[in-house]
Amino acid sequence: MKLKMIALCSIAAACAGTAQAQSNVILYGVIDAGIEYVNNQPGGGHDLVRMTPANLAASRWGLRGTEDLGNGLKGVFVLESGFESDTGKSTQGGRLFGRSAYVGLDGRWGVVTLGRQTTPFYWISGTIDPMLIATKYSLLAQDAAFASRADNAIKYVGKFGPMETQLFYSFGADSTVTGGSEIPGSAKIGREYSGSAAYNGANWSVAAAYDEINTGTVSARPDATTRRATVGGNFAIGNATLYAGYRWAKAFDGALLAGAPTTANQRSNLWWAGARWQATSNVTLAGAAYYQDFSGTKADPWMFVASGAYAFSKRTSAYLAVGYTSNRNGSNLGLGTGGSGFGTVAAGSNQFGATVALRHIF
């Protein structure tokens, strides 16, 4: 009897070792928190000192896994949850896995995934934004689409030497909107499709993306659509990297464009440029300027940002970020948090902000 038990335990241990060799699940995350000073708050123009939970990066935790299925094929999944480090609350509207929740297959032909996922616009943003899409004081203040996600999505990622492409389709981009996602008989409601391509050279990269999303509902502006296209890149010279980019956006059939001074069907052009410099092995400096031109108006805001980070290790860093928005003719671009900065300052007012923060990666 004892010999049988020993044999069974040995077989179980061997099976466990085999399973572990064929599959892998990783727990990972980021915690970011800081203290921010910002002036000209809406509703009186007062200054404010506050703790902010998402500055250089949004706080999150997640599970990422793979399983070897043989013949070069793997099963993959990601579950990623965003949270506010100052309160512990879930972000993305209180969703448990609001940042990502998908499953897919990874083969020699590429990767196909199904679920809630980031869009191709998000994917290329780190290549074209000098501030690397920081949650505060970055390209996101001018257009939150650069960190967009969609529900009910299927995505294909293909790598072909130095080029990588993404194709993306959502059957209903935002399931939280009543009457605005996956409506029987109205397939266009909430629909989003997008694509992107990036090419990486020896010391340069270039990327482009297109996105179209229906933001209407069955009862209000069912044809409302916003289209975006962007192109940009970077070029490394020694320890410095230069960035530049452009984004076109147009709202159709009653759609609303964030920050536009008119009510609907607005068009805008957004330009930016900046640089990052690895001053030492521990110190990174960055700066950028962003300008948006809303067609047919003079309400065209500027934003200027700069940051400096000191890495104590590969996982822990401290940093200082400063930003300034310049508004005119009724534009209301503020520094914002975690998305578009429009509406976070009184119309026509400028805004200055500075944040000192810590970030830890695990």
C-alpha distance (Angstrom), angle and dihedral (degrees) to the residues before:
residue distance angle dihedral
M1 . . .
K2 3.79 . .
L3 3.80 90.5 .
K4 3.82 90.5 52.5
M5 3.81 91.5 50.6
I6 3.80 91.5 49.4
A7 3.80 90.1 49.8
L8 3.81 92.5 49.5
C9 3.81 92.1 48.7
S10 3.80 90.5 50.0
I11 3.82 91.5 51.2
A12 3.83 91.4 48.0
A13 3.79 91.6 49.8
A14 3.79 91.0 49.3
C15 3.83 91.5 49.8
A16 3.80 91.0 48.5
G17 3.78 90.6 51.2
T18 3.82 90.7 49.8
A19 3.82 92.5 49.2
Q20 3.78 91.2 49.1
A21 3.80 91.0 51.3
Q22 3.83 91.6 52.4
S23 3.81 99.8 44.1
N24 3.76 136.6 40.7
V25 3.82 133.9 -168.6
I26 3.82 121.3 -173.1
L27 3.80 128.9 -165.8
Y28 3.81 110.6 -150.8
G29 3.78 140.7 159.9
V30 3.81 153.7 148.9
I31 3.80 130.0 -122.9
D32 3.81 116.2 -164.1
A33 3.82 126.2 174.3
G34 3.78 135.2 157.0
I35 3.81 149.5 153.6
E36 3.80 117.6 -100.6
Y37 3.80 133.9 -165.3
V38 3.81 115.1 -161.5
N39 3.82 130.4 166.5
N40 3.82 136.4 -154.1
Q41 3.79 97.2 41.7
P42 3.83 116.8 -170.5
G43 3.79 115.8 -96.6
G44 3.78 99.6 39.1
G45 3.79 109.2 0.7
H46 3.81 94.4 -107.5
D47 3.80 125.6 158.5
L48 3.80 120.5 -113.8
V49 3.79 137.0 -159.4
R50 3.78 112.9 -165.3
M51 3.78 145.8 151.8
T52 3.79 111.7 -103.2
P53 3.81 123.7 -161.0
A54 3.80 101.6 -158.2
N55 3.78 120.9 42.2
L56 3.79 119.3 130.3
A57 3.81 89.1 10.2
A58 3.78 138.1 3.5
S59 3.80 114.9 -105.2
R60 3.80 112.8 -112.3
W61 3.77 147.0 148.6
G62 3.75 128.1 -153.7
L63 3.77 151.5 167.2
R64 3.80 120.9 -127.1
G65 3.78 122.3 -175.9
T66 3.80 143.7 175.5
E67 3.79 134.2 -171.7
D68 3.80 125.0 -162.5
L69 3.82 107.2 -128.1
G70 3.79 95.3 177.7
N71 3.81 133.8 -111.0
G72 3.80 91.5 61.8
L73 3.81 93.9 -56.6
K74 3.82 124.7 125.0
G75 3.77 134.8 -177.3
V76 3.81 113.2 -133.9
F77 3.79 137.3 -173.2
V78 3.82 140.0 173.1
L79 3.81 129.7 -165.2
E80 3.82 111.6 -178.1
S81 3.81 126.6 176.9
G82 3.81 126.2 -165.2
F83 3.80 122.3 -150.0
E84 3.80 141.6 172.6
S85 3.79 109.7 -109.7
D86 3.82 92.8 -154.4
T87 3.83 96.2 54.4
G88 3.80 106.3 13.6
K89 3.81 91.6 -124.6
S90 3.81 121.4 144.7
T91 3.81 116.0 -108.8
Q92 3.83 129.5 -148.8
G93 3.80 90.2 65.8
G94 3.79 95.3 -48.6
R95 3.82 95.7 -58.5
L96 3.80 115.0 154.9
F97 3.81 92.7 -137.8
G98 3.77 99.5 18.5
R99 3.78 96.6 145.9
S100 3.81 96.9 54.9
A101 3.79 139.1 -14.4
Y102 3.79 114.0 166.5
V103 3.80 146.2 130.1
G104 3.79 128.9 -157.5
L105 3.79 153.6 142.3
D106 3.80 126.8 -92.1
G107 3.79 117.8 -159.2
R108 3.79 142.7 149.8
W109 3.80 88.5 -82.3
G110 3.83 93.5 56.3
V111 3.80 138.6 -91.3
V112 3.81 128.3 -57.0
T113 3.81 118.7 -169.8
L114 3.81 134.7 -179.6
G115 3.82 128.1 -156.4
R116 3.81 139.3 41.6
Q117 3.80 107.1 -13.9
T118 3.79 146.0 158.7
T119 3.80 116.3 -93.1
P120 3.83 126.3 -119.1
F121 3.83 87.4 -105.0
Y122 3.81 87.7 63.4
W123 3.79 92.5 44.9
I124 3.83 96.0 59.3
S125 3.82 96.0 39.2
G126 3.81 94.4 90.5
T127 3.81 89.3 56.1
I128 3.80 96.3 52.4
D129 3.85 106.3 31.2
P130 3.85 117.5 80.7
M131 3.82 89.8 -151.0
L132 3.83 91.4 51.1
I133 3.82 92.1 -124.7
A134 3.79 94.1 -63.9
T135 3.79 110.6 -168.6
K136 3.82 89.1 -118.6
Y137 3.82 129.2 34.7
S138 3.80 99.6 13.0
L139 3.80 143.0 97.9
L140 3.82 88.2 -65.0
A141 3.81 92.0 75.8
Q142 3.82 89.2 63.4
D143 3.82 96.0 41.2
A144 3.82 125.1 6.6
A145 3.83 90.3 -164.6
F146 3.79 87.8 86.0
A147 3.82 87.4 74.3
S148 3.81 97.6 36.0
R149 3.80 127.9 145.4
A150 3.79 131.6 -173.2
D151 3.78 136.1 -152.6
N152 3.82 123.7 -133.1
A153 3.80 92.6 25.2
I154 3.78 137.1 156.4
K155 3.80 118.0 -159.4
Y156 3.80 134.8 -173.8
V157 3.81 122.1 -160.5
G158 3.80 119.8 -170.4
K159 3.81 128.9 -177.8
F160 3.78 119.0 -158.0
G161 3.79 109.6 176.4
P162 3.82 108.4 -69.9
M163 3.82 91.7 -6.7
E164 3.80 127.2 83.3
T165 3.79 125.5 -173.5
Q166 3.80 135.6 -171.4
L167 3.80 130.8 -161.1
F168 3.80 118.1 -168.6
Y169 3.80 137.2 -175.5
S170 3.80 129.7 174.8
F171 3.80 121.9 -166.1
G172 3.84 88.4 -157.5
A173 3.78 118.5 0.0
D174 3.82 99.8 -159.8
S175 3.80 117.0 30.8
T176 3.82 92.1 -178.7
V177 3.82 91.4 72.3
T178 3.82 111.1 92.3
G179 3.78 108.8 -125.9
G180 3.78 90.8 1.8
S181 3.79 107.3 97.5
E182 3.83 136.0 54.2
I183 3.82 96.7 -10.8
P184 3.83 117.1 -178.7
G185 3.80 109.1 -113.5
S186 3.83 92.2 10.5
A187 3.79 105.9 75.3
K188 3.81 92.6 163.5
I189 3.84 94.0 63.6
G190 3.79 108.0 105.9
R191 3.79 92.6 -4.8
E192 3.81 119.2 151.0
Y193 3.77 131.7 -177.8
S194 3.76 129.5 177.9
G195 3.78 144.9 163.2
S196 3.78 138.8 -169.1
A197 3.78 143.6 -179.6
A198 3.79 132.5 -162.3
Y199 3.78 131.9 -172.8
N200 3.81 122.7 -161.6
G201 3.78 119.0 -156.9
A202 3.81 128.9 -176.0
N203 3.82 94.4 -80.5
W204 3.81 103.1 -2.4
S205 3.78 141.6 58.7
V206 3.79 134.2 -164.7
A207 3.81 128.6 -169.6
A208 3.79 139.2 177.6
A209 3.81 135.0 -174.6
Y210 3.80 141.9 -179.2
D211 3.81 126.7 -157.4
E212 3.80 134.0 -178.7
I213 3.81 123.3 -176.9
N214 3.80 133.9 177.3
T215 3.82 109.3 -139.2
G216 3.80 99.1 177.5
T217 3.79 130.8 105.3
V218 3.81 132.3 -141.6
S219 3.82 89.2 -99.3
A220 3.82 102.7 37.0
R221 3.82 129.3 42.8
P222 3.86 95.6 -27.9
D223 3.83 91.4 -176.5
A224 3.82 95.8 49.2
T225 3.80 107.4 135.8
T226 3.78 135.8 171.2
R227 3.80 122.3 -159.4
R228 3.78 126.1 -164.7
A229 3.79 135.3 -178.3
T230 3.78 127.5 -178.6
V231 3.79 139.5 178.7
G232 3.79 131.2 -178.9
G233 3.74 146.2 130.2
N234 3.76 149.6 -178.9
F235 3.80 138.1 -117.2
A236 3.81 125.2 -157.8
I237 3.79 121.9 -141.9
G238 3.80 111.2 179.5
N239 3.81 107.9 -56.4
A240 3.81 92.9 -15.5
T241 3.80 129.2 83.5
L242 3.81 123.1 -161.5
Y243 3.81 121.8 -151.5
A244 3.80 135.5 -166.6
G245 3.79 134.8 166.5
Y246 3.78 149.5 163.3
R247 3.82 133.6 -150.6
W248 3.81 128.2 -168.6
A249 3.82 120.3 -162.4
K250 3.81 133.2 178.9
A251 3.81 131.8 179.1
F252 3.81 119.5 -147.8
D253 3.82 137.7 -168.3
G254 3.79 96.7 9.6
A255 3.80 98.4 -38.5
L256 3.80 118.0 147.6
L257 3.80 124.5 -128.8
A258 3.82 114.2 -151.1
G259 3.79 111.3 -108.6
A260 3.79 95.6 10.4
P261 3.84 111.8 141.1
T262 3.83 92.1 -144.0
T263 3.79 123.4 69.6
A264 3.81 101.3 -116.5
N265 3.81 148.3 -8.1
Q266 3.81 93.9 36.0
R267 3.82 125.2 160.6
S268 3.80 126.9 -151.4
N269 3.79 141.8 -177.9
L270 3.80 119.5 -151.3
W271 3.82 123.9 -166.3
W272 3.79 130.9 -179.3
A273 3.79 142.7 170.0
G274 3.78 136.4 178.5
A275 3.77 147.7 131.6
R276 3.81 144.7 -120.0
W277 3.81 123.6 -148.0
Q278 3.80 127.0 -166.1
A279 3.81 93.7 -148.9
T280 3.83 93.7 177.7
S281 3.79 135.0 -10.9
N282 3.82 87.6 -86.2
V283 3.81 104.1 32.2
T284 3.81 126.4 72.9
L285 3.81 123.3 -179.5
A286 3.81 126.1 -168.8
G287 3.79 139.8 174.1
A288 3.80 138.7 174.3
A289 3.81 145.8 173.3
Y290 3.82 124.5 -145.9
Y291 3.82 127.0 -168.1
Q292 3.81 127.4 -176.3
D293 3.79 124.3 -165.9
F294 3.81 115.6 -161.4
S295 3.79 105.3 -155.8
G296 3.78 116.9 -113.8
T297 3.81 94.8 12.4
K298 3.79 138.4 79.0
A299 3.81 93.6 -137.3
D300 3.81 93.2 110.0
P301 3.84 115.1 148.8
W302 3.79 130.1 -155.0
M303 3.80 127.0 -153.7
F304 3.82 126.7 -166.0
V305 3.81 122.5 -170.4
A306 3.81 139.1 174.8
S307 3.79 134.8 178.2
G308 3.77 141.9 -177.8
A309 3.81 124.7 -162.1
Y310 3.80 132.2 -169.7
A311 3.81 117.4 -159.1
F312 3.80 114.1 -148.0
S313 3.81 86.7 -176.7
K314 3.81 139.3 -22.2
R315 3.79 88.3 -78.1
T316 3.82 107.1 36.1
S317 3.81 128.1 53.5
A318 3.79 141.1 160.1
Y319 3.78 123.5 -148.4
L320 3.80 147.5 175.5
A321 3.80 121.9 -142.5
V322 3.81 127.9 -176.7
G323 3.79 130.0 -174.1
Y324 3.80 140.5 -178.8
T325 3.81 130.0 -169.2
S326 3.80 122.7 -160.4
N327 3.82 116.0 -157.1
R328 3.78 132.0 -174.3
N329 3.79 139.2 174.5
G330 3.79 93.8 16.3
S331 3.81 101.6 -45.6
N332 3.82 112.3 145.7
L333 3.81 107.6 -161.6
G334 3.78 112.4 155.9
L335 3.78 130.5 175.1
G336 3.81 91.6 -97.5
T337 3.78 129.1 -176.8
G338 3.77 127.8 -104.8
G339 3.78 95.8 -13.2
S340 3.76 144.6 4.7
G341 3.79 114.1 4.8
F342 3.80 95.2 -153.7
G343 3.78 113.2 122.4
T344 3.80 94.8 20.5
V345 3.81 91.8 105.3
A346 3.80 131.7 41.0
A347 3.82 113.8 -89.2
G348 3.80 110.7 -85.8
S349 3.82 94.7 10.7
N350 3.78 124.6 118.7
Q351 3.78 122.0 -134.0
F352 3.80 135.6 -149.6
G353 3.78 125.4 -168.4
A354 3.81 139.6 171.4
T355 3.79 129.9 -170.6
V356 3.81 131.8 -167.2
A357 3.79 111.5 -166.5
L358 3.80 150.5 156.6
R359 3.79 128.0 -130.8
H360 3.80 127.6 -166.5
I361 3.81 124.5 -173.3
F362 3.79 122.1 -159.3
